[in-house]
Amino acid sequence: MRCLVKENLNLDGLSFKSDYPEPKVERNDVKIKVLAAGICGTDKGIFNSSKNEGIRKEMLRYCKDGAFRPLVIGHEFCGVVAGLGAGLTQDQPVGQSRPFRIEVGDYVTAEAHLSCGYCTTCRTGSEHLCVNIVEKGIHQYGTFAEYITVPFRNVILLGKGGVNPAIPPKVGAILDAFGNAVHLAEEGQVAGKTVAVLGAGPIGLMTVAVLHKLGAAKIFVSDAFDVERKFGIATALGADHCFDVSQGSASMHSAIARSISSTANGVDVVMEISGAASAYDDAFKLVRNGGQVLLLGLPPKPIAQFDFSNSVIFKGITIKGIFGRKMFSTWNSMVQLLSEDRYDFQSDLKRIVSEKTYALSDYQTAFKDLSSGQEMKIVFDCTTA
């Protein structure tokens, strides 16, 4: 089958294979024919692994003898069920061991984080934070391929018997990323609140769309790169004010102060998505006393100095790290939001995802277009040569 493989962590790039063996179907696995797969920031890090120590370290975490072996990468996708493991026979009744029926031909995606189910974190309702988490495309066979296998419990049903027109493949392929936006919005309980989104990349823009649809009172957005294009999209998605912070953020702080209630000393919720150290600094300056800071962006290195007394304790704020999607409440929310015509998230996401179709064999062009900024979010069509 066709796929993209990382062969050496010390060298940049990937390899396109046309005759790679299909993944083995374990007893409780679902075999899925991949229709489309999205490129994530993590995939860009894997492509440029020689310069990314964090990626190399993570991909070696479960390797036997510390030796990396070639791996199909990718973790964002959607597809059609092509087969079931021996423990998931078609005639198995719905019941405790199989709470809903997945059948050949069903349109699906999956949570790419595989939790152990046994650690304290898993057993207290936070499987997405499992201490033994394994991720498709980083530790196990990934989605940049014609076929993938996923444990049954991780499969997300998008449509019975074929593609759901409410969630077409270009949307179904990026639900992993969209889930970060929904997770942020739900955690912030954003209806009627003022919200600052720091970072207007694909996830930041998705977050703006979700905030607007879920009733945020005012949405402020900042970024430092490619701002004309990003802010045009952000405004179309519902942002009230956008700020170019490439030369500093003082004007943003004063403008936001003028735009919110005179009785508040900041916004209700700040969502940091860029990972930039300067944005982390902005986050704690922008949040009001008693407000909330949600951190999704990953700084490339530790931030050395931080004033906990004045930035956190005296302000009485709540800080929360946001990782992935909650298993599986975020997925339930996503599918319901996307299925409602009145929200029209399809139109929103089309503003972010490239109109151009890329085959897996076009991967060099795809990663070049992402790195150059020509495209913001790219989806592979895994059904074409």
Beta strands, then each sheet from edge to edge (+ up, - down):
strand 1: 3-6
strand 2: 15-17
strand 3: 29-38
strand 4: 71-72
strand 5: 76-84
strand 6: 107-110
strand 7: 113-114
strand 8: 134-135
strand 9: 147-151
strand 10: 155-159
strand 11: 194-198
strand 12: 218-223
strand 13: 241-244
strand 14: 267-272
strand 15: 287-295
strand 16: 318-321
strand 17: 358-359
strand 18: 379-381
sheet 1: 2+ 1- 4+
sheet 2: 9+ 3- 5+ 6- 10+
sheet 3: 9+ 3- 18+ 17+
sheet 4: 7+ 8-
sheet 5: 13+ 12+ 11+ 14+ 15+ 16+
end
